[in-house]
Amino acid sequence: MKKLSKLLVLLLSLVMIVSLFAGCKPADTDPSDDDGSNPSQNAPSVVFPLEQPVTFKMGVRGEKDYQELMEKCEWYKYLCEKTNVFIECVVLGSDAVGKLNTLITNGTPPDVVLGPITLSSSDVVDLGSQGRLLSLNKYLEDKTLMPNYQRLLEAVPEALKKMTAPDGNIWSLASINNSPGTAWESALTVNIEWLKQVPGYEDGKTFPKNPEEFTEVLRYFKAHDMNGNGDATDEIPFLMVSSSRSPADAQANLQGLMQLWGIGTKDGDNDYYVHIDDNDVVTIAPTTENYRDCLRWVQKWYDEGLLWENFFASVKNAEFSGIHGNEVAKWGFYNGSGWHYNGDLPNRNQPWRDAQTIVEPFDTGYEPHLFINPAVTGNLNAFTVFSTCKNPEILLAWYDQFLSVEGTLAVTYGMSNEWERYEDAEDYRAYYEQYPTWYKDENGKYTFPQLELDYKDLKEFNADLNDKKLADHTVWGTVFNLNAVCKGVTPEEYLDGSWPAAESSSIRFKGQWIEDHPEYFDYNVWPRPYSTAEEAEELVTLWPSVKRVIGDWEVQFIKGEKSLDADWEEYQQDLKDAGSEQMIEILQAMWDRVK
């Protein structure tokens, strides 16, 4: 792809800047709605640029010199000029809570803390109950203050419930920046070129209709040279691997497979196999018949050698990546959190990845409940304002600028005159240039051309460019590394083309599949809500014990060392002895508050 001239890039940048803050009105509002409910119909609470400059102190976890980095960020410099708002970074180090407590004691807390890895949910609830944090309820009721955040809440209304603390206050804003295409982690996929070689599936549109047919396809994959490399023994019929790559933690991405057995769940340290049925009853999947029936089939596949031989091995990430990145296809079905499309950077040179296709759910006797990870509603504790902040309206309106589509593009892809540091190299030897980063076409759609990587050695550059070596547009993403808290994209914007994404990308592909198959998806899922201090203290003790029992028994069930019939009641008693019933009672109380 030819690079556009620097003159064109400059013109596009000027157009972008003028359009972004034209008239100092909030971005991304629809003027067609005249009933007063749309923020654009009312006078904004805060108008930029401010007549007088305002500076806020922002607490950020880590040790980097964020102030220097941020002031070399083109987007931040642009916002300073257009809003008259400035930020002073407060470095919180690795023990962010400890540093914050010291600052609070000294009477010098920051105005705001950025990022969900800085404050945990229990930290936020605790600080809120002490009166240290500002309740954001009334600020969210003002539809004009943060029009872009309101746009995100309208797209994902579950987020408002999710970020409401047990006392009814919203102590911290959640980030809302994902599409269902990224939040649906564990789609069962098949190499369609393999499947078309199986008798009865030649049309590429037919899929197994039940576990029996699925098993027959796995057997065919195992018995034939599916990838045509002359070796009929290197095929992996069904690639599954324990999610931690450790034999002590089976998990095995079973949460994705169990969706076909009617259990919409996601495993994890904080919500291991939590399941909510259609009557709002909370349980954990390993206590259900659905789970047991699913494991019967997994045990069968394991016994016949249809699963990856390293299913319970301690697998290095490099080895696992090699299975996916080989030029020759290695697997038929895959069930896991990754999506290895040829559009992804590690596999962009493996065109066979285009053969990866989502499998239509087969009939297990249960209604499929395909799970949308609550990440679609973002990360909790993204933007936490302290009660000592003197101008919270201005601070929140400033933050809202990041959440427009234009602001998100600038944070994600940078401004057109920026350089990006390569692989975080401290000596800044290699960079690449992007011309242009993005622009709005004649139809009003945002366009991001295919990224052209042009690696350079700074020694070959004109010395004048040394001043740009820290102009890193990823300050708000990579450098801060705070789960994209300064971005805002709705699910619809991925699908309607407002947000630039390649047609072959997993976001667009899976997002469209979700849109076309709404009957399969379960949105009544565990949202990882806030807990009270007492609940959090109990769960910290209960989770590890229950998880250990589940992991140990899963390995024994799947390997056939324990019987899913004769030993089932003993397993259930072990769960109860570990505190499963007490844990479920706490989870039920948390869910009742959310509902």
N, C-alpha and C positions, 0 to 999 in steps of 0.2 A: 504494500500500500504506500503510495507516495505521500510524503509529508506535505501538509499545507504550508504555504508560505508564512513567515512570521508576521507579515503585514495582515494576512487574513485572520491569523490567530488573535492579533491585537484587536482587530475590528470586532471579532466574535466576542472577545472578552469585554469590550466596551458595551456591546449590545446586552450581554449577560448582566453586567453590573447595573446598567441603566434600568433594565426591565425588573431586576430583583427588588430594588427599593424605590421604584418609580412612585412618586406621590407619597412616599413613606407609609404606604398601606401594607397591612399584613399580606403575606404571600399565600397562594393556594386557597383562596376563597372564591365562592361562586356567587356573582352578583345577581344571578337570575332569580334568586329566592327573595321575595319581598315581604315575607310575613314577619320579619323582625327576628326570626330565630337564627338567621345566618349572621355571623360576626361582621361581615362586610357591610351590613345594613346599619350598624350602629357605630358611633364614634369610638375609636380605639381608646382603651384606658391609658395607654402609653404611646406617645408619638415620638418617633426618632427622626432626626438626631435630637438629643436632649440639648437644651439651651446651655446647661452647665455640665461639665464632665462628672461622671460618677465612677468610683472604683470599688470593686468587690474583692474580698479575699476568698479564694477557692482552695479548699483542702484537697490534695491529691496524694494517693498512696504511692510510695516508691522513693527513690533516692536521686533521680535525674534532676538536672538543672532545667526544670520545666519552663521557668520564666524566659530563659534565653531561647529555648527551642520555640516556645509559643510566639515570642515576638518576631521570629523569623518566618512564621507561618503566614502565607499570603491571605488566607481566609480570615484569620484573626485580625491582621492589620486592616483589612478591608472593613470588617465589622467595627473596629475602633473608629474609623473615619465616618462610617454611616450611622452609628448609634451614639457615639460619644461615651461609650461604656468601656471601661478598662478592667483588666483582671490582674490581681496580684496572687501568684501561686504560693500556697503554703505547703511545703513538702512534709508529708506525714510519716515517711519512712516505711519500714516493713510492719511495725507495730502501730498501725494507724489509730486504733482505739486508745492505746496507751498515750500516744502523743496528743490526741484530742482531749483526753481527760486532764492532761497537764495544762493544755491551753484553756480549758474551761475553768480549772482551778485558779489560773492566773488572770481570768477575766478577759482573755483574748481569743475566743474561738473564731474560726473562720465564718464567713457569711453562709457558705454553702460547701458541701462535700460532694465530690463527683465520683460516681461509679459504684456498682454493686459489689465489687470485690473489696471495697474500702470499708463499708459497714454491712454487717450481716443483718438479717431480719430481726434477730433478738436484740442486736445493738440498737436498731432503730426504735423498736418498741420500748426498750429500756430508757433511751434518751427522751423519747416522747413523753413517757409517763413522768419523767423528772421535770418536764417543762422546758427542756433544752432545745426542742425543735419547734418549728412553726407549723401549725396545722394548715394544710393547703386546701381544705374543703371550700372555703369561700372564694378562693382564687380560681378554683376550677368551675365554680358557679358563674363566674364572670366570663361570658362567652367571647368577649372581645380581647381579653388579656393575652391569651395564647391560642390564636385561631388554628395554628398548625397542630398543636396538641389536641385541640377539640376535634380536628379532622381525623386524627388517629384513634381517638376514643370512639368516634362514630363508626369507624371501620371495625374496631375490635372492642365492643362494649364490655366484654368480660374483664378487661383490664381494670376497670374502675372497682369492681368487686375484689379483684385479686389484691389490689394495693391498699385496701381498707383494713386498718389494724383492728384488733379485737375490741378496742374502745370506741370504734366508729370513726376515728380520725384517719386522715390520709397524711402521714408524716413524711412521705417521700414519693416522688414521681417514679413510676416505672418507665423504662424505655419500651417503645413499641416500634419494632423495626424489622420484623420478619414477615415472610409470606408463608402460607401453608406448605409451599414447595420445599422450604427449608425446615419447617417444623414437623413435617411427616418424615421422621427419621428412618423408620424401618419398613420400607415397602419391600414385599417379596418380588424379586425381579428374576428374569430368565434371559439367557442368551438366545434370542429368537432364532438365530442361524442354526443353533444346535437343535432347538425344538422343531424346526421345519424339516429336519432330517428323520424325525421319528414318524413312523407310519401312522396316519390319521391326523397329523398336525401340519401337513405340508403347506397349508394356506397361510400360515403365520398369524392367523386370527383365532385359532382354536386353542383352548387351554384345558388342562385337566379339570374335570368336573367334581372330583371327590378325592379323598386321600388315597384311595386304592389306585386310581388312574395316575395320580401324582407319583406314587411309589413305582408304578410300572415305567414311567418316563425316567425316573432316577436309575432304574435297573438298566434301561436301554443306554443311557449315558455311560454307565460304568462298563458296559460290555463292548462298546464301539470306539473307534478312533474319531471322536467327534470333531477335533480341531484339525484333522488331516495332516498331522506332522509325522505319521508313520509309527507312532507309539500309542497303542491302545490302553496303556496303563497309567498315563499321566493326567487323565481327566478327573476332575473333582465334581461328582454329580451334584452335591449340595454343599456349598461353602458356608459353614457356620463356625464361629470361633468365640470363645469366652470373651466377654466385652473388656475384661481387664488384661487379656492375654496371659492369665494366670490359672493354673489347674486348681487352685484353691477357691476360685470364684467362678463357678460354672456359668451362671446367668445365660451365656451362650446366645445372647440376643434373642432369647426365647420370647421376650415381650412382643417382638414384631410378629413372630409366628403365632403366638396365642391370640392375636387379633382375629385370626380366622376361626378360633374356637370361642368367639364371643366375649373376649376379655380385652377391653381397651385399657391398656396400662403401659407404664414406662418404669423400668427399673432404675435404681440409682441410690446413692447413699442416703438420701433424705426422703425417698418415697418408694421404697423397694416394693414393687408389685402391688401398689395401692390400686384398688378397683372399686368403682362406684356403679351399682346396678341401676336399672331403670326406675327403681323406687327410692333412689337416693340413699340406699343402704351402703355403707362403706365397709369393705373387707380387704383382705389381701389375697391375691390370686391363688397362692399355694394351698388355701383352704377349700377351694372349689372343685367341683367335678369337672368343670371345663379344663382346668389345669391338668388334672389327672388324665383325662382323655387325650389331651395334646401330648403329654409325655409318653403315652403308650406308643404313639407313632414315632416320636423322636427316638425312643429306645429301639424300635424295630429298624429304623434307618441306620442307627449306630451299629446294631448287631450285624447288619448285612454289608457294612462297609460303604454305605452310600453317603455318609458325611465325611468331611475332611478328616484325614487320619490324625491331624494335629488338633482335633476338636478340644481335647483336654490338655494339650501341651502348653508349656510356657513359651509363647511365640514372640519373637522380637518384632518390633514394628517394621523394621526393614524387610524381614522375611514376609510379613503379611502384605506389605506394599508391593513386594516383588510378585506375589501371586496375581495381584490386580494389574500390575504395570507391564507384564510380559507382552511381547509382541504377538505371541500365540495365545489364543484363548485357553484358559485353564479350568474354567468352571461353567456349570450349566445353570443352576439356580443359586441365588445369593440372598441371604436375609441378614440385614444388619443396618447399622446407623449410617454407613457411608453410601455415597453414590458415585460410582466410578465411570463417569461419562467421558467421552473423548474431549469434551470441552473443558474438563478440569485440567489444571496446569500439569500435574504429575503424569497424566495419561494423554496429553494432547496429541502425541504422535502414534497412538494406538487406535487406528480407525475402527477396529472391530468393536470398540466400546459402543459404537452407535447401535449395536445389536441388543443392548440391554433394554429390556421392555418390562413394564409393570405387569404382573400376573393378575388376571381376574380372580377374585376370591373363589375358592372351591367350597363345596358343600360339606361341612364337617358335622352337620346336625345342629349347629348353633348359628345364630345370626351374627355375621361379621360385625365387629366394632373396630374399625381401623382408627388408630390413635393419632390425634394431632397433639404434638408436644405443646405444653403451655408456653413454650418460648414464643409462640405466635403473639402472645400478649406481652412479650418483652421480659426484661430482667427487673426484678424489684430493686429498690434503693438506688436508682440511677442518679437522682438529683435531690439532695436532702438539704433543706434550708434551716438554718439555726434561728431561734427566736430572737436573737440579738441583731439580726439583719435589719438595717434601718430603711431600706428601700426595696422590699421584696417584690413589689409590682414591677419595678424596672428590671430587677434580676430575672424574673420569670419571663418577661417579655423579650429580654435579650436572649435567653436560652431558646426561646421559641423560634428564633431566626434560623437556628441550626436544623430545625425539624421540617422546614419547607422542602419541597422536592429539590429546588435550586440549592438550598443550603446543604442538604444531604449529598447532593452530587459534588459540591465543592469539598466537603469533608472527605468523601470517599475517593474521589479521583483528582482532587486538587484544582488549583487555578492554572490557567494555560501558561503562566510564566514561572511555574515552579519546577524544581528538580527533586527527585526522590532519592533518598539514600538507599544504597543497595545492600541488602542483607545486614543492615545495622552495623556496617563495618566502621570501626572507630577511626580508621585512617582515611575514610571517605575516598577510596581509590576508584570505585566504580559506581556509575549512576546510569539511569536511562532517562530519555527525554520523551515527553508525550505531547504531540501536536495534532489536533487540539484535545483537550480533555473531554469536553462535551459542549453541546449547543442545542438550541431549539430550532427545529426545521420550520419550513413554511406552513406545515400543518399543525404547528403547536406542539409537536412531539419532541421529547428530548432524545438526542442521539449521542451515543458514545461509540466512536469507531473502534474497530478491532485494535486492541492494545499492541503497539509496535515497540518491541524491546530493542533498544539500541544502546548496548553497553559500551561505555567509554572509560578511558583512563584519564583521571584529572590532570595528569602530567602533560597530556596532549592538548588540554584546553587552554584557551586564552586565560591569562591570569585574572582577568576581571571576573571570571565566573567563580573564583574562590569565595567570593562574598555570598554565593548562593548555595554553598555546600550544606548548610543547615536549613535551607528553605524546604522543610519537609512537610508536605501536606498531610502526612499521616500522624501529625502530632496529636490530633483528636482521636485517632484510632489506634495505630500501632504503638506510638510512643506512650500514650496514656494507657493503652491496652485495657480499656474499661468496657468491654462488651458493647461497643457501638452505642453508647448512651447519647451521643450527639448526632444521631441519625433518625430519620423518621420516614418509613415507607409503608404504605398500606398493602394488604394482599391484592386489592383490586389494581393497584398501580403497577404491580408486576405483570398482571395478565392483560391489561388494556394497552400496554405499551408506553404508559407515562414514564415508567422507570426502565432504562435501557438494560435489557438482558437478552442474550443470544437465544434464538429459537430452540437450540439444542441443549440449553443449560438445564440443570436439574431443577432449578427454581421454576422456570417456565414450564418444563415438561411435567413435573409432578403437580405443580399448581393447577395446570389445566386438567390433569386427570382427576384431581379432587373436585374441581368445578363440574366436571362431566359425570361424576359418580357420587353425588352427595348422599345417596342412600346407604353407603357403606360406612360413613364416618361417624365417630362418636365424639361429640363435643362435651359430653357430661363426664369430664375427666378431672383427675386430681390436679388442682391449680397451684399446688405448693403455697398455700396461703400463710399469712402471719399466724403465729401461735402466741399464747400468753407465755410469760416467763416460766410459770409452773409447768405448762405443757412442754415447752422446749427442754426444760431440765429433765423431765421424765423421758422424753423421746430420745435424748442423747444417750441414755442408758439402755433403753429398750431396743432401738434399731439394730445395733451391732449384734446383740444376742439372737434376735429373730433372724437376721440376715445370715448369720453363721449356720444356724440350723437349716435354713432353706438351701444354702449353697452345698453343704455336706450331703444332704439327702438327694439333691438333684443329681449330683455326680453318681451316687449309688443307684438311683432309679434308672438313669440313662444307660449306665454300664451293665445293668441287670444284676447288680450285687444285692439289691433290695427289690422286693415285689411290690408293684403298685396296688396289688390286691391284699396280700397277706400282711404286709407291713404298713399299710396306709394309716391305720388307727394309731399305731405306735408313733408315726411321723406327726400326726395331728397332736398327740399328747406332748411330744417334744416342743412343738410350736407353743402350746399353751404354757408349758413349763418355762419357756424363754420369755413369756410375757406378751404373747400375741394378742390375747383378749383385752388386756389392759391398753395395749397400744391401739387396737382398733377402736376402743371406746374414746380415746383421745382424738383420733382422726375423725371419728363421727361428729364429735362436738365442733371441731374446726370446720368441717364441711357444712354443718348446719348453720354456722355463722355466715359462711360465704353465701349460702342459698338465701 
